[in-house]
Amino acid sequence: KWAFVLVLLGLIVYVFRDMAGPIAKQLVKTSPWIVVLILVATLLYGVFESTITMLFARQYNPTFTFRQAFGMTYFVSFYRTATLGSGAGVSALVYLNEYGVKTSEAFGMYMIELGIGIMAVILYLLHFHYMNETFAEYEAYIGIGFVATVIITICLLLFVCAGWFHQILKKLMNLVNYRGRFTEKFDKIKEQCDIMETESKELLRHWKLLLGVLLINICKFSCWFMIPYIVLYKSGAFSPDVALAITTVSVMLAAVIPTPAGIGSSEFVMIAMFGAIVGSAKAGAMALLYRFATFVFPCALGAAYAAKVQAESPVVDRWNEFMRDAMT
């Protein structure tokens, strides 16, 4: 994955090679107050994320606290960066298990999120005329991105809670596994299907909770998605709601590109879309600041918290043991 990311970043550097100097100049011009504001926005994101975790976890462990949820947010951020995204879900499960939420319950809890897709559709429709005029050359790609997002979201929902979909998957796995080479792996997937079906059905009974979580998710994503406006507001090129719409669509489009942790794809799409309005130099500087605020800064906080947790409990040791077993 690291090799893939390095190649992708190399391609981005090559594509925008003539912009390196102007982008660097824009970064140097960035006010310290802008940096403070985008870091505050990231911390607010963490508060909303932790609130969601706490609300879900309390369905299984009523004593689960916001402090524990806040710690988990940055604990997971650290391992998300360290593993380029692949360890985020597992680290969340291990952490929750340490605080009285069983792994099966945590897995079902962690799979239900629809915020970005809904935000992208609503904001794009609200600003359809502006988006259609400004990004006419990207119209086909935006359409493909919306279709891909809808398909991925539907598949995830079916994978989480649809028994009939699980039966189809099991039949397909049996067909592929006619020689028995994948029996062990497929048995684990089948077990996870059964676990998710049971736990998600339990959560879906609490529709008021899910509706509240959906609204909190929108607030959570808005904290990150307003960062481009915070960085570029002096340009006067767009209003806050338009900037929010552009960022949401950018993140949605980047999410359907299969890159580890969205590294490279997010920057490429953001520079392309915002560059059409404010120029590639300003857009490039903004994309780098966005990556720092949403990826590097949470990872730094998470590293400090993971070190603290390791000194107080075996959760990090359990996670490391799990990763060693997975790799062998």
PEVENSUL-V78863 format. One record per backbone hydrogen bond with DSSP energy under -1.0 kcal/mol. NH is the residue of the N-H (numbers start at 1). CO is the residue of the C=O. If there is no record, write none. Layout:
nh->NH co->CO
nh->NH co->CO
This chain:
nh->5 co->1
nh->6 co->2
nh->7 co->3
nh->8 co->4
nh->9 co->5
nh->10 co->6
nh->11 co->7
nh->12 co->8
nh->13 co->9
nh->14 co->10
nh->15 co->11
nh->16 co->12
nh->17 co->14
nh->19 co->16
nh->23 co->19
nh->24 co->20
nh->25 co->21
nh->26 co->22
nh->27 co->23
nh->28 co->24
nh->29 co->25
nh->30 co->27
nh->35 co->31
nh->36 co->32
nh->37 co->33
nh->38 co->34
nh->39 co->35
nh->40 co->36
nh->41 co->37
nh->42 co->38
nh->43 co->39
nh->44 co->40
nh->45 co->41
nh->46 co->42
nh->47 co->43
nh->48 co->44
nh->49 co->45
nh->50 co->46
nh->51 co->47
nh->52 co->48
nh->53 co->49
nh->54 co->50
nh->55 co->51
nh->56 co->52
nh->57 co->53
nh->58 co->54
nh->59 co->56
nh->60 co->57
nh->61 co->57
nh->64 co->61
nh->69 co->65
nh->70 co->66
nh->71 co->67
nh->72 co->68
nh->73 co->69
nh->74 co->70
nh->75 co->71
nh->76 co->72
nh->77 co->73
nh->78 co->74
nh->79 co->75
nh->80 co->76
nh->81 co->77
nh->82 co->78
nh->83 co->79
nh->85 co->80
nh->86 co->83
nh->88 co->85
nh->91 co->87
nh->92 co->88
nh->93 co->89
nh->94 co->90
nh->95 co->91
nh->96 co->92
nh->97 co->93
nh->98 co->94
nh->99 co->96
nh->100 co->97
nh->101 co->96
nh->106 co->102
nh->107 co->103
nh->108 co->104
nh->109 co->105
nh->110 co->106
nh->113 co->111
nh->118 co->114
nh->119 co->115
nh->120 co->116
nh->121 co->117
nh->122 co->118
nh->123 co->119
nh->124 co->120
nh->125 co->121
nh->126 co->122
nh->127 co->123
nh->128 co->125
nh->131 co->127
nh->132 co->128
nh->133 co->129
nh->134 co->130
nh->135 co->131
nh->138 co->135
nh->139 co->136
nh->142 co->138
nh->143 co->139
nh->144 co->140
nh->145 co->141
nh->146 co->142
nh->147 co->143
nh->148 co->144
nh->149 co->145
nh->150 co->146
nh->151 co->147
nh->152 co->148
nh->153 co->149
nh->154 co->150
nh->155 co->151
nh->156 co->152
nh->157 co->153
nh->158 co->154
nh->159 co->155
nh->160 co->156
nh->161 co->157
nh->162 co->158
nh->166 co->162
nh->167 co->163
nh->168 co->164
nh->169 co->165
nh->170 co->166
nh->171 co->167
nh->172 co->168
nh->173 co->169
nh->174 co->170
nh->175 co->171
nh->176 co->172
nh->177 co->173
nh->180 co->177
nh->186 co->182
nh->187 co->183
nh->188 co->184
nh->189 co->185
nh->190 co->186
nh->191 co->187
nh->192 co->188
nh->193 co->189
nh->194 co->190
nh->195 co->191
nh->196 co->192
nh->197 co->193
nh->198 co->194
nh->199 co->195
nh->200 co->196
nh->201 co->197
nh->202 co->198
nh->203 co->199
nh->204 co->200
nh->206 co->203
nh->207 co->205
nh->210 co->206
nh->211 co->207
nh->212 co->208
nh->213 co->209
nh->214 co->210
nh->215 co->211
nh->216 co->212
nh->217 co->213
nh->218 co->214
nh->219 co->215
nh->220 co->216
nh->221 co->217
nh->222 co->218
nh->223 co->219
nh->225 co->221
nh->226 co->222
nh->227 co->224
nh->230 co->226
nh->231 co->227
nh->232 co->228
nh->233 co->229
nh->235 co->232
nh->236 co->233
nh->243 co->239
nh->244 co->240
nh->245 co->241
nh->246 co->242
nh->247 co->243
nh->248 co->244
nh->249 co->245
nh->250 co->246
nh->251 co->247
nh->252 co->248
nh->253 co->249
nh->254 co->250
nh->255 co->251
nh->257 co->254
nh->259 co->257
nh->262 co->259
nh->263 co->260
nh->266 co->262
nh->268 co->264
nh->269 co->265
nh->270 co->266
nh->271 co->267
nh->272 co->268
nh->273 co->269
nh->274 co->270
nh->275 co->271
nh->277 co->274
nh->278 co->274
nh->279 co->275
nh->283 co->279
nh->284 co->280
nh->285 co->281
nh->286 co->282
nh->287 co->283
nh->288 co->284
nh->289 co->285
nh->290 co->286
nh->291 co->287
nh->292 co->288
nh->293 co->289
nh->294 co->290
nh->295 co->291
nh->296 co->291
nh->297 co->292
nh->299 co->295
nh->300 co->296
nh->301 co->297
nh->302 co->298
nh->303 co->299
nh->304 co->300
nh->305 co->301
nh->306 co->302
nh->307 co->303
nh->308 co->304
nh->309 co->305
nh->310 co->306
nh->311 co->307
nh->312 co->309
nh->313 co->309
nh->318 co->314
nh->319 co->315
nh->320 co->316
nh->321 co->317
nh->322 co->318
nh->323 co->319
nh->324 co->320
nh->325 co->321
nh->326 co->322
nh->327 co->323
nh->328 co->324
